[in-house]
Amino acid sequence: MLLLGILLNIFIRGVVPSLPPLPLGFVDCVEAERGCKEDTQCKELYMTLEYCASEEAVAPGEKAGIECLEALSALHYLPLLACKCQRGARREEHCLRVYWSIRILQGYDDFEESPYEESPVETSRMASLVAAASSLLLDGHNVCLKAAQDCGLYEKCGSLRSEYVLACTKRAPGLDHCNRQKCHRALRRFLERVPEEYSLGLLFCPCTDKLCGERRRKTIVPSCSYQERDMIQPNCLHLQSFCRRDELCRSRLADFQHNCQPSGHSTSVCIRESGAVCLKSYAGLIGTIMTPNYVSNSTVDVALWCNCKGSGNQWQDCLRIQHMFTNNACLENSISTMGSSPPRPVESTYPPPSRPSHLDQQNELSNNAQDKFSNNAVEQSEEEEDVEEEGGQFDVIPLYAEKATVSNLGSGGGGVSPRLSLGPPHSLLLLLLLLSASLSWG
C-alpha cells in the first residue's frame, strides 16, 4: 500500500507521465490540480472548466455550453476526475472548488457520490462510537448536562465550545443581533476539531424529559445559527438556492444526501449501512445556511428552519427538501439509536480516543486550581455580562454553570467517590515502617 501511494504521488506530479492513469486510494483535489497544471493541455482544459463552473454558480441549473462539454470530454487526467476532499482540512474550500469545477454535469439530486473522502477505518470508528454511546444513559440524570460537563473537562472541547457560544450570543457592533457568519464559522470549527465522542455526545444525547430536550435543542444557539429575528421562516427552495451557490454548503448537503439515504433493506435503515456516518454528515450541515435542528424539547424530530409557502408549481420540490429531514427513516433511526441501544461488537475497528479519566482530571484540576479557576471566573463574568446586556434575546442556556469542578466530580455520572484516597494504603505504610525499624535495630 505504501508503494502504491508513492507511485500515485509521483504520477500526480507528472514526473512519470507513462504510468497507467489508475489512481488508487484517496487523491486530494488540490494535489490533483497541481499535477494537471504541470501539463499544458490539461491546464487549458481545466481553466475552461473553471470558467464554466463560475458561470454555473451565477446561474445554477443552466445547461453547460458546447465549449464546456468539449473540455470535459477531452479531460482524461484521472487523478483530477477521481479526486476527493477532507472535511475540516486547511484547504477544504480550495479543494471543493476544484472538485466542483470538473463536475459541471453532476445534478443537485445526484446522491451517488460525496465530495468527501470515505475512509473504512473512520466509518468503523464512528460505528464503535455510536455503539458505545449507551454508556451515557444514566438513570435519573440529565444526560445532556453530563455531556456538557464532560466537554468542559476536556480543554479543547471546552475552549472551542466557549468560542462558538460567545460568537453566537454577542451582538455585532452597531447591530441588535449576532454576526451569523462568525457564529457559523465558530460552530464548524467546534464540530471539525473536537473528537466526535464529545461533539456528537452534545448534539445527540438521549433525553427522557423536556429540560434535557431543551438543553439539547439549544446546543447550537438556534436564535443566531438559523432563526430570523422576526421569526418568519424563509422558503426552503430559496434556502437551497443560496446553498448551491456556496461550495462548502453544497458539498455538505451532497454529503448528507449521500450518507443519509433511507433503505428498507438494511438493519440501519440506511443505504450506506451506517447510521453513524449519517450522523456525522448531519453534523456537517450545522454552521451552514442549511443548518437543521430539533423542532421541540420532547422529541428527536429534526427539520430545517423553512416552509413551502408560495412555492407555486415547485411545491413538490420544496416538500422533497423538507422531507430530507422530517421524513427520513435513516436519519431518524440514527438519532434514536445514539445512546439508546446496547453496545454492538464491531470487528477490525480502532477504538475512539478515550476520554480522560476522572482521576486524571482531578489531579490536573488540583495542580492548576489557582490559574484555571481564576481565568474561568473572569471569562464567566464577562460572558454573563454579554448575555445580560442582550436582554435574553439569544436562545442559549448559560455555559459556565455546566463546568464540573473538583468538588462535584464524585457526584453523578459514575465519577470519582469523594472518599477515594489518593495516598498509599495504611497497610503499606505500616509494612514500610516495620521494615525500616528492623533495619535500624540490626
N, C-alpha and C positions, 0 to 999 in steps of 0.2 A: 504493500500500500504506500509506503514511504517513497519507493522508487517511482510508482505511478504519479504521485504528487509532484516529484521533482521534474519528471518528463513533461507533465502538463504545464507546470510553471514555465519551463523553457519554451514550450510550444506557444503559450500565450504571448510571451515577449517577442516572438518572431525570430528567435535565434536559430531554430531548426524548422524552417518552413516546409521541409519534405515529410515531416511526421504526419501520419494519417489524422485528420481532424476529428478525433473522437474524444472529447473532453469527458473525463470520468470524475465523479465526485463533485464537490462544491466548487464553482467558479465564480469569483466575485466580479460583479459587473464593472467596477472601477478598473480592476486589473485587465479585464477583457477589452475595455475601451482603450486602455493604454496600448495593448498589443495590436488592436485594429489600426490605431493611428500611426503605427510604425510602417504600415503598408499603404502606399499611395492610393490604390484603387479602393481598398476597404475604407480608408479615411474619407474619400469623396462620397462614397455611398452612405456612410454613417452621417456625414454632415447634412446630406439631403434629408435623411430620415429625422434628424434632429429638428430641421426646419418644419417638416411635415407634422411632427409631434407638437411643436409650439403652436402651429396653426390649428391643430385639432383641439388643443387646450383652450383656445379662444372660442371656438365654436364646436363643442362636443356633439358627436352624432353625425357630423358632416362626412360625406363619403370621401375617401382618400383619392387624391388626384392621380392621373396616369403616371406622372413622374415619381410619385411616392411608391406606387405599386411596382414600377420597374426597378427602383432602387432596392426595395425589399426582396424582390425575386432574385436580384443579382448578388445579394449579400450572402456569402457562403462561409463566413468566418464563424464556425460553430461555437467557440467559446463565448462569443457575444450573443449568439442565439439561445444558448443554454444557460446563461449566467443567472445568478440569484443574488439576494442581498441578505444582510443580517440585521434583525430588529435591534434598534438602540445603538448601532455601531456609530463611530465618529463620522463616517462618511455616508451615513444612511441615505440622506436626501439626494446626494450626488449619485449614489448607486441606483436609487429608484428612478431618477431622471433618465439614466442610461437604459434601465430596464424597459421603461415605457416608450422610449424613443424607437425601439425596434419592434414594438408590438402595437402598431397603429391599427391593426386589423382585429385585435382581440376585443371582443364585445364586453360591455359592462356587466353582462349577465353570464359571462363565461366563468364557471366555478371550478373548472378542471385544473387550474394552476394558481399557485400563490407566488407573489414576488419574493417570498422569504424562504431561506434555506430550511429544509426539513431534515432534522438530524434524528436518526433512530435512537441514539443514546439519550437525547433530550426528551424525546417522546416517552421513552421508558421511565426516565427520571420523573417526568410530570405525572405519569400514571402511578408511580410509587408514592408521590407526594399526596395525591388525592386519596389514595387508598389508606394512607396513614393519618389522614385528617380526622378520622374518628376519635383520635386521642384528645381532640379539642372538646368533645362532649363531656361536660361536667354537670352533674345533677345539681340543680338549684343555683347555677351560676350564670351570669351574663357572659356568654362565650365571646361576643364581640368586644366586650370590655377586657376580657382576658387576652384576646388577640392584640388589642391596642397596648396593653401593658407589656406584653412580650416584645412588641415593636419598639416601645420606649426603652427597653433594656438593651436592645441591640443598637449600637451607636449609629451606624449608617441608616438604619430604618428610622430611628427617632429623629435624626437631624433632617433627613430628606422629607419626612412627614411634616415636621415643623415648617420646613421651607414652603411646601405647597399650601399648607393651611394659611400661612401668612400671606402668600401671594394671592390666594383666593378669597381672603377676607379683608384685605387692606384696600381702601379706596384709592383709585387712581388720582394723581394730582389734578385738582381743579374739577373733579367729577364727583358725582354722588353714587358711583358704583365701582366695582372692581375692574381691573385690567384682565379681561378674559384671555387674551393671548398669553400673558405671563402665567396665568392660572393653568392653562392647558400645558404650557411648556414644563411647569413645575410638576404637574401630575404625571406627564410622560416620563420625566426624569426619575420620579419615585418608582414607577412601575417597571422601568427598564433596568434600574440599578440595584434595587433591593431584591434579595432572594425571594423566590415565589412562596416559600413556606411562610413568609411574613406578609408580603403584599396580597397574595390570594387569600390568606387567612383573614385579612381585614375585609376584603371585598365579598367573600362568600361564606363568612362564618354562619353556622346554623343557629337559628333563633326559635325560641318557643314562646316568647312574649313580645308585646309591642314596644317596650322600652329598648330591648335588644334590637328589634327591627328598625327602630328609629335611628339608633346609632349606626347601624349598617347602611341605611339609606343615605345618611348624611356624611358618610365617609369621604365622598368625593366633592363635598361642598356644592350641592346642586344649585343653590341660588346664584353662584358665579359660573360654574362649569358648563351649564347649558340653559338654565331658565332665563327668560326675558324679564326685565323689571316690571313690565305691565302684565306679566303672567299670560300673555297671549301666545299661543303656540304657532310656530310657522308651519307652512305646508311641507309635508315630507318630501315631495318632489323637488321643492326649492332647496331643501337641506341636502338632498342627494346631488343636485346640480352643482352646488358650491363645493361639495366634497370631491366631485370628479375633476374639478379644476385644480385641485391640490394633490401633488403626487403622493405625499405622505398619507393623507386621509384616504385617497383612492386605493392605496396599497393595503392599508389596514382593513378597509372594507372588503377588498378582494380576498384577503387572508381569512377574514371572518366567514365570508360566504363559502370559501373552500373547505374550511375545517369544521363548520357547524351545520353542514347539510344533514337533515334528518334521514333516517332509513329505518324501515320496518323489519329489516332482515339482520339486524345487528343487536347484540346484547347491550351495547352502549347507546342504542337508538341513533347512532351517528354513522354516516358513510365511511368516515376515516377510522372508525373503530376506536376512537379515543376521545372521551369526554374531557379529559384533562387538557388536551391540545385545544379543544373548543373554548375552554375557559380562558386559556392564555390569549387566544385570538380575540375573544370578547374584551378582555382587559386591554388589549392593544388599541381598541377604539376609544377608550377613555382618554381625554385630552385632545380630541379632535372635534370638529363640528358635529359629528355623528355620535356624540357621547351618550350611551344608554345608561339607565339606572333603574332601581326598584321603583315600582309605581305606588307602593304603600308600605306601611310598617308591619303588616300582618301576613304578607305572602312573599313568595320568591319570584313573583311575576315581574318581568322587566320590560321596558319599552323605550323608544326614542321620545324626546320631547317635541312631538309634532302631530298634526292631524291631516285629514284629507279633505277639509272644506275647500270648495272652489276648485276641485281638480278637474271638473268637466268630464270630457271623454277619456281622460287619463286616470279616472278613478280607480280602475283595476290595478294599474301600475303603482298607484300610491298605496293601495292596500297591500300589495306584494312587499313593499318596503317595510310597512308596519309589521307584517306577518313574519318577517325575518327574525323578529324578537318576541312578538306576542303569540305566535302560533308555530313555534319551533320546538318540536319534541326533543331534538338533540340538545339544544341549549337548556331547556327546562330540566331535563333529566340530569345534565351535567351539574347544574347549580344545586339541584336537590341532593345529588349524590355526595357532594363535597361535605364531608364531616358527618354524614348520616348513615354510612354503610360500614360494615366490618372490614378490616384490612384484608386485601386480597393478595396472595403471593404473586410476585412478578419476577420472572426468571431473567437472568442475564441483565440485570439493571444495576446502575450505580445509585447508591442511596443518596438522598438530598443532603446538603450540608447540615450538620446537626446544630441545633440551637445551643447557645452557651448554657451550661448547667447553672441551676440557681446557686450552687455552692460557689462556683467561679464568679458568678455575678456579684454575690455577697462580698467576697474577698475584694473584688475590684472596686465596688462601691465604697467599701470601708477604707481602702487605701487612698481613694481620691475624693473623700467626702467633702473636704473643705472647698476645693475649687469647683468640683462638679455641681454641688448643690447651690453654691453662691451664684454660679453662672445661670443655672436653671431658674433661680429666684428672679434674677434680672430679666431674663427672657420672658418669664411668666408675667411679671408686672407690665412689661412693655406690650405684650400681646393682649393682655386683658384690657389695657387702656385703649388699644386699637378697636377691639370688639365693642367696648362700652361706648366709645365715641360714635360708632356707627349705628347706635340705637337699635341693635338687634336685627338689622337689615339682612345680614348674611346668615344663611341657614347652615349652621355648623355647631356641633357640640364642643365645648371647651376642651382643649387638647391636654394641657399640662396636668389636669386633675387625674388623668389616666396613668401617669407615670408611677411605676412601682418604686417603693423605697426599701431600705434595708429592713425597716420595722414590719412591713407588710408582706415581705417575700414568703414568710411562712404561712400566710393565710390564704386559703383557696388555691385552686388550680394545681394542687399537688406540689406546693412549694416546700421550702426547707422548714422544718419544725423549729420554733423559737428555742426549744430546749436542746437542739443539736449543739454539741460542744465541738469546737474546732481544735482543742488541745489534745494531747495524748491521753489515753485511758489511765485511770488511777492505778490499776493493777500493774501496768507497765512502769509507772513511776516508782511504785513500791519495789518492784524487782530490781530496778536500777540502783535504788538506794541501798538495798541489801548487798548487792554485788560490790558497790563502792565501799561499804563498811567492812566487808570481809577482806577486801584487798588491803585496806589500811591497817586492819588488825594483823594480817600476815606480815 
